[in-house]
Each structure stands twice: as structure tokens, then as C-alpha cells.
Amino acid sequence: MPWSQPTHGVCDSALDHYQQSVEEEFKKCIECGACYISCPFDLWGSNDEERQQAIRDANDFIFNRKPITEFLKSEIFSCAECDHCHQTCPAGIHRKHANMLIKLRIQPRHVDRLRAHPARLRGTKQYFFEKLTTRKWSPPEQAWYAALNEKRQSDTLLYHGCYVASTKNDCMKLGEMLAHAGIDHVAFGKFEYCCGQFGLYRGVSDLCETSPKLIEMVEATQPKEIITNCGHCREAVESVLKMMNNTTIRVLHPAEKLLELVQQQKLRMKFLDQSVTIQDSCLFSQKQPDSPVRNLLARAVDLYENKDSLQNALCCGDVSHVAAPEKIHHYNQSRVRTFNEMDADHLAVYCAGCNDIYSAFDELKTRDLIDIVYQSWQEELKETI
């Protein structure tokens, strides 16, 4: 039975494969509603009964191919895919996989509605394309990316995506540390593009439009590992590799790779006289004291944990703030107060979305994890020269 709202057709086979993997995972779903009930942004209705019904509606649409309900259609694009619901699911299911599939299946129905509101386009692929094409690139930046791009093939691929539009310097710092550690790598630099996840979340552009480009990049580079600074890019790359049936390529956050190099003594760090607290990325939250992010930072700075980080890592709301701005604004005001209570020198972030959200608060001193590690490494180099 065909879908009533087909996709653009550019990747129907990939979507079918993705659907099969989602259906396999959701065989364990008992429709208890714990996932939607736990949503930190209070989506999916005003009470537990409505949220349990939303679960049943979602499962009916995906697995029984019933028409989507108006309520589910109105709520689905507010979901940030933060995966907080996974923490409460008694069966350990990732509800975000089902939510993403729903968006992919119904996306064309929402394009005109969302494009009618220019404010909703902030953070989409179009927005970052403008940033990439209008930002000026210094000669060192141009030379670095050109040199990496010429090699084309390498065991390590740096995929910065649109993150590079806002934090080029941090991307270069990561590359410099990898080169010092003897890690041959390739990057596409200013020739890159948004991974498509932000557009998928908002219903403006879907993962299908980006998948062929990501597949082309992987096939051209033939990497053994892909390092990406952004949690959204990580999700997109993992989804594409899943579509390609490729399970051999490692997808790493820079914290994971840098920690490996430190443990192998290929990079050395000096402890700095600084203190930081952390905004945990919902797409890469590690709720253990010895997580790669915490292990790495603890070698460079005093790490202050607050009540909203280690035990309660939650999404910053960068994706959902377009659809639910009042909720997200109120939520982040509370988070900022919590961060400031710690009286730390900096708020450490390690996700492009978190960087965007918290850098906008003047009362916070926000720094990317890569920048902190780079400073620690540079200080150690000075002592060894």
C-alpha cells in the first residue's frame, strides 16, 4: 500500500531501508507513553493521556500506514530529536528514530507552511549556505582547507558541516592538533554544506536532499573514521552510513579522538588555572563521570558539575526554539542562572547548537571544548620547547 504523502523520490529506497530498521527496533514498544511524557519541552499534549495517544498515533502512521492525525502533524516538527525520551523508555528504544521517519514521510506537506514564515528558516540549510558564502576566509584558512581538499583520500575525514561557518578557527585548531599527532586527514572546508538535520527538524529540507552528497563524500574519501564537531552532523552521518549498509566506518566526536591521542601520548596537555562547567549536548550526552568529554576537560581545567549537567543532561533547545520559542526561552533562562551559580570561568560546549544558544547570553563566557583543549596543548608545547 503506497504512502499517501510520498517523499521527493530521490531516496525512496534509502527511506524504505531506514523504515525497516526502525520497525525492527520498535518491535519492543509497549506504547506506555513514557517517552513522550518525559519530553523536557512539554510537547505532545497537556496530560499523560494525550501523550500516550500521540504514541499510538505515531506507531499507527509508521507501522500500520494509517493517516497521520492533525495533532501529531502539528507537534512532530517541534521535536528536537534530543533523545531524552530514550533515557526513560523501559525497553531502551530511541523514539527519535521514529520521529525522524515521520518527518521524512510527511515533509512535503509542510514545506509551504514553513516557508511562509521567514523566521522559521533560521538555522536551516539556506541560512548556513549564506553564512558560508558571505564570510571572508583568511589566506591561512584558505591554504589549510585547499591543502586538505587536494588529498581527497585519507583514513580520517573531518566533516565540519555548517559548523565551520561559525567556528572556523576551532575547526583549524582541531586539524592542527591531529596533524601534530601524526593523523593524516582530509577535510572539505569551505566546500562543505549543512548536513541537513536542521532542515529535517523544521520540515524545510529533508535528509534525502543531503544524503547523496554525504555518500559522495564518503565514497571519494574512503575513510576508516569520520570526525565531526557537531552532534547533528554525527546523527546525519550515522544515518547515511546506515542507509549505505556500512558498519565499518567509525563516527567520532573530536573529544573521543583527542582523548585517544592523549592516552596514546601523541598529544600532551598542561593543566590550566581555569574552571569550567558544562552544557551537555543531548546528541552526545555522556552521563558518566569518565565520559570522553569530562575525561578530556579534567586534564586541562577544574571541572564544576552542576545539577543540570551530569545527572540531568538535557537538550539546549536550539532546534525546537523556532517552533516553541517561549518554552525554550524560559527554559534557557533557568539554565543560564544555574550555570552562573557555579561561578566558573567558562561554560564549555561541544555542539554547534549549544554554541549558538548560549553564546547569545552576554552574562555567560562560552567556549568550545576544542578551544580549551587547544590552549592546554599550546601551553604544554611552550614548556617542551
C-alpha positions as CSV (number, residue, x, y, z in Angstrom):
1,M,0.0,0.0,0.0
2,P,1.7,3.3,-1.1
3,W,2.2,6.2,1.2
4,S,-0.5,8.9,0.9
5,Q,2.2,11.6,1.1
6,P,5.3,10.4,-0.9
7,T,8.7,11.9,-0.5
8,H,10.5,13.7,-3.3
9,G,11.6,10.4,-4.7
10,V,15.3,11.0,-4.6
11,C,15.9,8.4,-2.0
12,D,12.8,6.2,-1.6
13,S,14.9,3.0,-1.4
14,A,17.0,4.5,1.4
15,L,13.9,5.5,3.3
16,D,12.4,2.1,2.9
17,H,15.6,0.6,4.3
18,Y,15.6,3.1,7.2
19,Q,11.9,2.2,7.8
20,Q,12.8,-1.5,8.1
21,S,15.5,-0.7,10.7
22,V,13.1,1.4,12.7
23,E,10.4,-1.2,12.6
24,E,12.9,-3.8,13.8
25,E,13.9,-1.6,16.8
26,F,10.3,-0.7,17.7
27,K,9.1,-4.3,18.0
28,K,9.8,-3.9,21.7
29,C,7.5,-0.8,22.0
30,I,4.6,-1.4,24.5
31,E,3.1,2.1,23.9
32,C,3.4,3.0,27.6
33,G,3.9,6.7,26.7
34,A,7.0,7.1,28.9
35,C,9.0,8.6,26.0
36,Y,6.6,11.5,25.2
37,I,5.7,12.0,28.8
38,S,9.3,12.7,29.6
39,C,9.8,15.4,26.9
40,P,11.7,18.2,28.6
41,F,9.9,20.8,26.4
42,D,6.4,19.6,27.3
43,L,5.4,18.7,23.7
44,W,2.9,16.0,22.7
45,G,-0.1,17.3,24.7
46,S,-1.0,18.7,28.1
47,N,-1.5,15.5,30.0
48,D,-0.3,11.9,30.1
49,E,-3.4,10.6,28.3
50,E,-2.9,12.8,25.3
51,R,0.8,11.9,25.1
52,Q,0.0,8.2,25.2
53,Q,-2.4,8.7,22.4
54,A,0.3,10.5,20.5
55,I,2.5,7.4,20.8
56,R,-0.3,5.2,19.4
57,D,-0.9,7.7,16.6
58,A,2.8,7.7,15.7
59,N,3.1,4.0,15.7
60,D,-0.1,3.6,13.6
61,F,1.2,6.0,11.0
62,I,4.6,4.3,10.7
63,F,3.8,0.7,11.1
64,N,0.1,0.4,10.1
65,R,0.3,3.2,7.5
66,K,-2.8,4.9,8.8
67,P,-3.4,8.6,8.0
68,I,-1.4,11.0,10.3
69,T,-3.6,12.8,12.8
70,E,-3.7,16.6,12.8
71,F,-2.3,16.7,16.4
72,L,0.7,14.6,15.6
73,K,1.3,16.6,12.4
74,S,1.3,19.9,14.4
75,E,3.7,18.6,17.1
76,I,6.2,16.5,15.2
77,F,8.4,19.3,13.8
78,S,8.8,20.8,17.3
79,C,10.7,17.6,18.3
80,A,14.5,18.3,18.6
81,E,15.4,14.6,18.5
82,C,17.3,15.2,21.8
83,D,16.9,11.6,22.7
84,H,15.9,12.4,26.3
85,C,13.0,10.1,25.8
86,H,15.4,7.2,25.3
87,Q,16.6,7.6,28.9
88,T,13.1,6.8,30.2
89,C,12.0,4.1,27.8
90,P,11.8,0.8,29.7
91,A,12.7,-1.1,26.5
92,G,15.6,1.2,25.6
93,I,14.0,2.4,22.3
94,H,15.2,5.5,20.5
95,R,11.9,7.3,19.8
96,K,13.7,9.9,17.9
97,H,14.3,7.4,15.1
98,A,10.5,7.1,14.6
99,N,10.0,10.8,14.9
100,M,12.6,11.4,12.2
101,L,11.0,8.8,9.9
102,I,7.6,10.5,10.3
103,K,9.1,13.9,9.3
104,L,10.7,12.3,6.3
105,R,7.4,10.8,5.2
106,I,5.2,13.9,5.6
107,Q,7.8,16.6,4.9
108,P,6.3,17.8,1.6
109,R,3.1,18.7,3.3
110,H,4.8,21.2,5.5
111,V,7.2,23.0,3.1
112,D,4.9,25.8,2.0
113,R,3.6,26.4,5.5
114,L,7.1,26.8,7.0
115,R,8.5,28.8,4.1
116,A,5.7,31.3,4.7
117,H,7.4,32.2,8.0
118,P,10.9,33.5,7.2
119,A,11.8,33.5,10.9
120,R,11.4,29.7,10.9
121,L,14.2,29.4,8.4
122,R,16.9,30.4,10.9
123,G,19.4,27.6,11.3
124,T,18.2,25.8,8.1
125,K,20.5,24.8,5.3
126,Q,19.7,28.0,3.4
127,Y,20.8,30.1,6.4
128,F,24.1,28.4,6.7
129,F,24.7,28.5,3.0
130,E,24.5,32.3,3.3
131,K,27.0,32.2,6.2
132,L,29.4,30.0,4.3
133,T,29.4,32.1,1.1
134,T,29.5,35.6,2.7
135,R,32.1,35.0,5.4
136,K,35.6,36.1,4.5
137,W,38.2,33.4,4.6
138,S,41.8,34.5,5.6
139,P,44.7,33.3,3.5
140,P,45.8,30.8,6.1
141,E,42.3,29.3,6.3
142,Q,42.1,29.1,2.5
143,A,45.5,27.5,2.3
144,W,44.7,24.9,5.0
145,Y,41.4,23.8,3.5
146,A,42.9,23.8,0.0
147,A,45.7,21.5,1.1
148,L,43.4,19.1,2.8
149,N,41.0,19.1,-0.1
150,E,43.7,18.3,-2.6
151,K,44.4,14.9,-1.0
152,R,40.8,13.7,-1.3
153,Q,41.5,10.3,0.2
154,S,42.5,9.6,3.8
155,D,41.8,7.2,6.7
156,T,40.4,10.2,8.6
157,L,37.7,12.5,7.3
158,L,36.9,15.8,9.1
159,Y,33.3,16.6,8.5
160,H,32.5,20.0,9.9
161,G,29.3,20.8,8.0
162,C,27.8,24.2,8.6
163,Y,29.7,24.3,12.0
164,V,32.6,25.6,10.1
165,A,30.6,28.7,9.2
166,S,30.6,29.9,12.8
167,T,33.7,28.4,14.3
168,K,36.3,28.1,11.5
169,N,39.1,28.8,14.0
170,D,38.1,25.9,16.2
171,C,38.0,23.6,13.2
172,M,41.5,24.6,12.2
173,K,42.7,24.1,15.8
174,L,41.4,20.5,15.7
175,G,43.2,19.9,12.4
176,E,46.4,21.3,13.8
177,M,46.3,19.0,16.8
178,L,45.6,16.0,14.6
179,A,48.5,16.9,12.3
180,H,50.8,17.2,15.3
181,A,49.8,13.8,16.5
182,G,50.6,12.3,13.1
183,I,47.0,11.8,12.0
184,D,46.7,12.2,8.2
185,H,43.3,13.7,7.5
186,V,41.2,15.3,4.8
187,A,38.5,18.0,5.0
188,F,36.3,19.8,2.6
189,G,36.4,23.1,4.5
190,K,34.5,25.9,2.8
191,F,33.3,23.5,0.2
192,E,31.2,21.8,2.8
193,Y,27.5,22.3,3.4
194,C,24.9,21.7,6.1
195,C,24.3,18.1,6.9
196,G,20.5,18.7,6.5
197,Q,19.4,17.8,10.0
198,F,18.3,21.3,11.0
199,G,16.2,21.4,7.8
200,L,14.8,18.0,8.6
201,Y,13.7,19.0,12.0
202,R,11.9,22.1,10.7
203,G,10.4,20.4,7.6
204,V,12.0,22.8,5.2
205,S,14.5,20.3,3.7
206,D,15.0,16.7,4.5
207,L,17.8,14.3,4.9
208,C,17.2,12.9,1.4
209,E,18.5,16.0,-0.2
210,T,21.8,15.8,1.6
211,S,22.3,12.0,1.6
212,P,23.7,11.8,-2.0
213,K,26.2,14.5,-1.2
214,L,27.3,12.8,2.0
215,I,27.5,9.4,0.2
216,E,29.6,11.0,-2.5
217,M,32.0,12.5,0.1
218,V,32.4,9.1,1.9
219,E,33.0,7.3,-1.4
220,A,35.5,9.8,-2.6
221,T,37.4,9.9,0.7
222,Q,37.2,6.2,1.6
223,P,37.8,6.9,5.3
224,K,38.1,4.5,8.2
225,E,36.8,7.1,10.6
226,I,34.8,10.3,10.4
227,I,35.3,13.0,13.0
228,T,32.6,15.6,13.2
229,N,32.4,18.5,15.7
230,C,28.6,18.7,15.7
231,G,26.1,16.3,17.2
232,H,23.6,17.0,14.4
233,C,26.2,16.1,11.7
234,R,27.1,13.0,13.7
235,E,23.4,11.9,13.5
236,A,23.3,12.6,9.8
237,V,26.5,10.8,9.0
238,E,25.4,7.8,11.1
239,S,22.1,7.7,9.3
240,V,23.7,7.9,5.9
241,L,26.1,5.1,6.7
242,K,23.2,3.0,7.9
243,M,21.5,3.7,4.6
244,M,24.7,2.5,2.8
245,N,24.8,-0.6,5.0
246,N,28.3,0.4,6.0
247,T,29.2,-0.6,9.5
248,T,33.0,-0.4,9.3
249,I,33.5,3.3,9.5
250,R,33.8,4.8,12.9
251,V,32.0,8.1,13.6
252,L,33.6,10.1,16.4
253,H,33.2,13.3,18.2
254,P,36.5,15.3,18.5
255,A,36.5,14.6,22.3
256,E,36.7,10.9,21.6
257,K,39.6,11.2,19.1
258,L,41.5,13.7,21.1
259,L,41.2,11.6,24.3
260,E,42.5,8.6,22.3
261,L,45.6,10.6,21.2
262,V,46.2,11.9,24.8
263,Q,46.0,8.4,26.2
264,Q,48.4,7.2,23.5
265,Q,50.7,10.1,24.5
266,K,50.6,11.5,21.0
267,L,49.2,14.7,22.4
268,R,50.2,16.3,25.8
269,M,48.1,18.7,27.8
270,K,49.0,21.2,30.5
271,F,46.6,21.9,33.4
272,L,45.3,25.5,33.2
273,D,44.4,27.7,36.0
274,Q,40.7,27.9,34.9
275,S,37.4,26.4,35.9
276,V,34.5,25.4,33.6
277,T,31.1,24.0,33.9
278,I,29.4,22.0,31.0
279,Q,26.4,22.2,28.8
280,D,25.9,18.6,27.8
281,S,24.9,18.0,24.2
282,C,21.7,16.0,24.0
283,L,23.1,14.4,20.9
284,F,26.3,13.3,22.6
285,S,25.4,13.4,26.3
286,Q,27.5,11.1,28.4
287,K,26.1,10.8,31.9
288,Q,29.2,9.2,33.5
289,P,32.0,11.0,35.3
290,D,34.5,9.3,33.0
291,S,32.9,10.2,29.7
292,P,35.3,11.3,26.9
293,V,34.3,15.0,27.3
294,R,34.8,15.1,31.1
295,N,37.9,12.9,31.0
296,L,39.5,15.3,28.4
297,L,38.5,18.5,30.1
298,A,39.5,17.3,33.5
299,R,43.1,17.1,32.2
300,A,43.0,20.8,31.3
301,V,40.7,22.6,33.9
302,D,38.9,22.4,37.1
303,L,35.5,20.8,36.2
304,Y,32.5,22.1,38.1
305,E,29.4,19.9,37.8
306,N,26.0,21.5,38.2
307,K,22.6,19.9,38.8
308,D,21.6,20.3,35.1
309,S,24.7,18.6,33.6
310,L,25.9,15.2,34.8
311,Q,22.7,13.7,36.1
312,N,20.2,15.7,34.0
313,A,21.8,16.3,30.6
314,L,19.1,18.0,28.5
315,C,18.9,19.5,25.1
316,C,19.6,23.2,24.8
317,G,16.5,23.6,22.5
318,D,18.3,25.1,19.6
319,V,16.2,23.0,17.2
320,S,12.9,23.4,18.9
321,H,13.2,27.1,19.7
322,V,11.8,28.0,16.3
323,A,8.6,26.1,16.9
324,A,8.3,26.7,20.6
325,P,10.3,29.9,21.3
326,E,8.6,30.9,24.6
327,K,9.1,27.5,26.2
328,I,12.8,27.4,25.1
329,H,13.5,31.0,26.1
330,H,12.1,30.3,29.6
331,Y,13.9,27.0,29.8
332,N,17.3,28.6,28.9
333,Q,16.9,31.5,31.3
334,S,16.7,28.9,34.0
335,R,19.8,27.0,32.7
336,V,21.8,30.2,32.5
337,R,21.1,31.0,36.1
338,T,22.2,27.5,37.1
339,F,25.5,27.9,35.1
340,N,26.2,31.3,36.7
341,E,25.6,29.8,40.2
342,M,28.7,27.7,39.7
343,D,30.8,30.8,39.4
344,A,33.1,29.1,36.8
345,D,35.3,31.0,34.4
346,H,33.7,29.4,31.3
347,L,30.8,27.4,30.1
348,A,32.2,24.6,28.0
349,V,30.1,23.5,25.0
350,Y,30.8,20.8,22.4
351,C,27.9,21.1,20.0
352,A,27.2,23.7,17.3
353,G,23.6,24.1,18.5
354,C,24.6,24.7,22.1
355,N,27.2,27.1,21.0
356,D,24.6,29.2,19.1
357,I,22.2,29.2,22.0
358,Y,24.5,30.1,24.9
359,S,26.9,32.4,23.1
360,A,23.9,34.7,22.8
361,F,23.8,35.2,26.5
362,D,26.1,38.1,27.4
363,E,26.4,37.1,31.0
364,L,28.0,33.8,30.0
365,K,31.5,33.2,28.9
366,T,31.1,30.3,26.5
367,R,34.0,28.4,25.0
368,D,34.1,25.4,22.7
369,L,35.8,22.3,24.0
370,I,38.3,22.3,21.2
371,D,39.4,25.8,22.0
372,I,40.0,24.8,25.7
373,V,42.0,21.7,24.7
374,Y,44.0,23.6,22.1
375,Q,45.0,26.2,24.7
376,S,46.1,23.4,27.1
377,W,48.1,21.7,24.3
378,Q,49.8,25.0,23.3
379,E,50.8,25.7,26.9
380,E,52.4,22.3,27.1
381,L,54.2,22.9,23.8
382,K,55.7,26.1,25.2
383,E,57.2,24.2,28.1
384,T,58.7,21.5,26.0
385,I,60.4,23.9,23.5
